[in-house]
Each structure stands twice: as structure tokens, then as C-alpha cells.
Amino acid sequence: MTRSIAEQAHLALLLEVATTPTPGNVDRHRDHDDLRFEHFLAGAVGAIDGLDALATPDGPSIGVAFERAVAGMSEGAGTNTQFGGLLLLAPLVRTAGTGELTPARATAVAESTTVVDAEGFYRAFEHVDVAVADPPDDMDTLDVRRGADAIPALRARDLSLYDVMDRSTDRDGIAREWIGGFDRTFEAADAIERREGPITDRAAETFLDLLATEPDPFVAINHGEAVAATVRERAAAVRDEQVDPAELAEELVADGINPGTTADILAGGLFVALSRGAEI
């Protein structure tokens, strides 16, 4: 079966939440109190129109298409399920829609964004609640939690979406991917491709590698740097077969610790791997 680019992105979102265990995150065996497996399925389905727009070379700009995907996700799930994953997928899907999907081409696409893209990004925050870190003192007027109210400040500074990401790298893991050449995303894709077995098993091992390598920024935002460092150490123990992965998964869910950025990067890695021919 030949899938369209948008279908590959949609499948990547579904495979990410179907992967188990992904300690701390919702998966097909574990729900959170206020967020369940089926919410993620509904969110992924709701994002389809936006993914189609992102995959269309002459379609709406990346920021506008991203907002469409987030609005559909929110309407489908009734909550925020994949905001970060969609933000990471946005330049990757547009890149795949215009040619070969490589880090260099994806970076060029990200760098080509404009203030219109930034406006769409800010409007997307009006559709869902997203946990974000406080902005630096000189960026109060650009706080993403202001939504469309921040657009005049964006226009006054003529900031593209890439510029906004560049100013967020010290707090946001997806911004680091945008600015850093999507390094971890493509590394995740490489790991998924070189492993053997069912793709969700390969993805689970890759998730642990990601979590064991760097503290998750989303955990740091919600629980502090010390907790994020402890989670990284625990994931490393699982990777080194000192702790059972299911034990860590239950532990993090019970403590309400959600390594959401790592899940988003896994979704991006799955999309890249699928686009390069990884089989289900």
C-alpha cells in the first residue's frame, strides 16, 4: 500500500500512542486520569485536514496549516493531545511534500517561515491549553499564552515562526529541534529503522533511548529540573536492564510525570522512518 504524506504523518501519531511502554505517557495499556488512549486516537483523526494542508506544496503556509491541525485535534479529542507532535511534524511534512526529507531541507523549510506562520502558531494556543514555561522578561508581550493578542508584537518585531522558536530553545524541546537541524528526530528515525521486530517495539526501545539521553523539557516545566534529571536516570536504568520498563511506566503515571517532549520527538522520528520506507 502506498500512503500519502499526510497519511504517513497521521500513522506516525497513531503509532506513537500505540507504542508501549512509553513511561509516563498515555499508551495502549495506560491512561491518565484526565487523558485516555482514545483521546489521542480522536486527536490524530481530527488533525487530518491540517496534515493534508501541510503536505500540499502550494497549500496554506506552515503556521496556518498547523493551526488548522491543532483546531481539528482539539475538536476531535476535546483536549490537547498532540500539540507538540504537530509542531514538530509541521516543517517535516511540508518538507516531504516538496521533495526529499532530509535534515538540511527541513531546516531550510523552517528557516523560510514568516510572520504569518508565527501568527498561525500563536492563534493555535487559543484552541487548547498548553503547558509552557514563563517567557524571558523582554518577551512578556510575546508570551504564547496571550494567543492572538500577541500578534501586534509579532508584527512590530517582524518575527517569523523560526525566530520565535529560536527565542525558545532554552525552555522548549521542540524549539530545539527546529533550530538544531531536527537532530534528535532523525536520530530516532535511524534507531527505529535499524532495529528489528514490530515497529511499536522498535519505537518503545527508541523512546527509552531518547528519555535516557536527555532530561525531558516538558517534565522540567511541570516538575522541575531535578525531577527531569531523576527521570532520565531511571530511564537509563531501564535501558541498561536494571529496572523493568513496565515498573517505570507505572511509577511515572502514578506520580503524574509525563515526558511529553520525548513522545513528540518519537512521533517525528516515526514519520521520518515511515517516509523513508520503514515497514509496519
N, C-alpha and C positions, 0 to 999 in steps of 0.2 A: 504494500500500500504506500502510495506517495502522499505525504501530508503537506499541506500548505505551511508557510512560515508561521502564520498565526496559529494554526493547529499545533505546530511543534511547541510554540510558547504556551498555549493552553495546556498541552500534555505535560509540559515541564512543571507547571503549577500543580497539576493533579498528582504527578509522581512525587513531588516534594512532600506533600502532606500524606501521601500513601506510604512513604518511607518510614520504617520503624526498626529499632528505636532511634528517635532524634531527641536525646534527653532534654527535657524541659518544654518541648514544643508539642502541640497537638499532632497526633498521628493516628493511624487507623486503629490503634489499640488504646489510645489515651485521649481524654478530653480535659479541658479546663472547666472550672465551674461555670464560666460565662461565655465559653467559646468551644464549640464542638467540631468534630471532624466534618460533619455535613455542612457547617457554615463555610468551611474552606472550599468544599466542592461547589456550593452555590456561588461563592465569590468568584471562583475561577470561571464559571459559566457566565456570570454577569459581566466579566471583563472582556468577553469575546469581541464585541464591536470595537472597543478601543484597541485591542490587539490587531484586529484586521486593519484599522486605520494606521497603526504603527508600521505594519508590514507593507503598506502601499506607498511606493516611492513618491508619487505625486499627491499623496493624501495630505491631511492636515499636518501642521507642524508637530514636532515631538511632544511639546508641552500640552498642546490642545488634545492630541490623541491620548496622552497619559491621563489628563483629567477625565476624558470620556471613559477610559478603562476603570479609573477609580470610582467614578459615579456609578458605573454598571456593577462593579464589585460591591459597593455599598448597598445598592438597591437589591442585589441578589442575595447577599448574606445578611443584610440588616445591621452590619457592623464592619469594622475594619479587619480584614483577614490578610490581605497581601499587598498593602500599600508599598512597603519597601521592595518586595519582589517585583512589582510592576515598575517601580522607579529604576531598578537595575535592568530590567528587561527592555525598557523603552529604547535606549540607544542601540542595544544589541539586536532587537527585532528590526528597527529601521535599517541598521547596517546590513542584516541578512536580506532585507528587501531590496537593497540596492547593489548587491554583489556578494563577494566572499566575506565571510565573517571572520575577521582577524582582530587582534588587539589594536593594531595600528589603525585599521579602518574604523573600528568602533570608537577609538579615541578621536579621530578626525570628525566623526559624526557628532560626538559630544561637544567638541570644540566649536562646531558650526552652529550651535544653538543661539537663539537671540533672546531679546527681552520678551518677545511674545511667548516663547517657550517658558520663560520664568513666570510669566503671568498665569499660564495654564497650571503650572506646578503649584503656585500659591492658591489658586482657586480650588485645586483638588482638596486642600485642607478644610474646605467648607462642607465637604461630603462626609467626612469621617473624623473621629478623634484619633490623633496620632501622638504617641509619647515622644517628645523631643526634649533635648537639653536647652537650657536657657541660652539665648544668644549673647555674644560679647556686648560690652557696654555701648560700643559705637555702632551696633546693629539693631538696637531696640526697634527702630522703625521698620526693620526688615524681618522681624520675628515672624516665622511662618504661621504661627498660631493666630496671627491677625488676618490670615486669608486674603481676600481681595482688597481689604483695607490697606494692605502694604504695597499695592500696585503703584500708587503715585510715587512712592520712594524708589521702587524698582526703576520706573521710567526716568526719574530725576537723575539717577546714577547710571542709567543705561546698562543695567546688569543683565547679562544673558543667564540662562539656566546653568551653564558651565561655570560662570562667575559665582553664582550662588553656591554651587557645590564646592568650589574652590575655597570659599569662606567658611565651610562647614566641616572640613576634613578632620579637625581636632576633636570633633564630637560625634561624627556620623560615619558609620562604616560603609554605607552605600556611596556617600560622597567621596570617600577614599578610593572606591573602585572607579568612579567616574574620572577622578583626577589622576589616579595611579595606573592607568592603562588597563584596568579590569584584570589585574594580575591574579588575584585570588580566584576570580570567576573562571578564568581559563585554566588555572592550576586544578581547580575542582573538576573541570571537564576532562582534563588529561587523566586524572585519577580514576574517574568513572570509566573512561574508555579502556584503560589498561587493566582494570580488574576483571574478574570473571564471575559468572553467576547471574542471577536475576538482577535487573537494573536497580531495583529498590534495595537489594542487599549491597550492591556496589555503592549506591548513594548513601546508605547508612554508615558504611565504613569511611566514606569521604567526609560526611558530616562530622564524625568524631575527629578526623584528622584536622579539619578546619577549627573545631572548637578547642582542640588540644594545642593548637599552634599559637593562637592569639586570643586574648580576652574579648568576649563579645561586647561590642559597644552598647547594644540595647540593654544588656544586663547591667552594665555600668551606669547607664542613665537611670534605671529604675531602682537599682540596689546598691550602687557604689562601686568604686574601682576595686576595693578589697574583695568583695563578693565575686566580681567578674574574674579576678585572678584565681580565686579558690575554685571556681567552676572550671577554668582552664586546666588547673592542676588535676582536678578529679577526672576530667575528660582524658587527660594524658595517662592517668592510671588505668582507665578503661581500655584505651588504645594499646597499652602495654600489657593487657590481660591480667591486671592486678585487681580490677573491680569488674563485676558483671554489668554490661551496658543497661540491662533492664533495671538493675538496682539504682543506678544513677538516674535513669529516666523517671522512676517513681519518686525518687528523692527530690528532684528538681520540681516536678509537678506539684508535689505536696507542699513545697516551700514557695510556690508561685514564681519560680525563676524561669524566665523564657528567653533563651538565646535566639531572639528573632532575627538578628542580622545574619547569623550563621545560616539560618534557614533560607533567608533571601538569597544569599550567595550560592547555596546549594541549588536553588531554583534556576538561577542564572547559569550555573555550571551544567545542569541538566539540559537546558535549552541549547547551549553551545554544543554539548556532546550529541544531542539528537540531530542538530543541524549538520554535524559532521558525519552522520551515519551510524551512530550508536544504535544498537538493536534492543528491542524490548524483550 
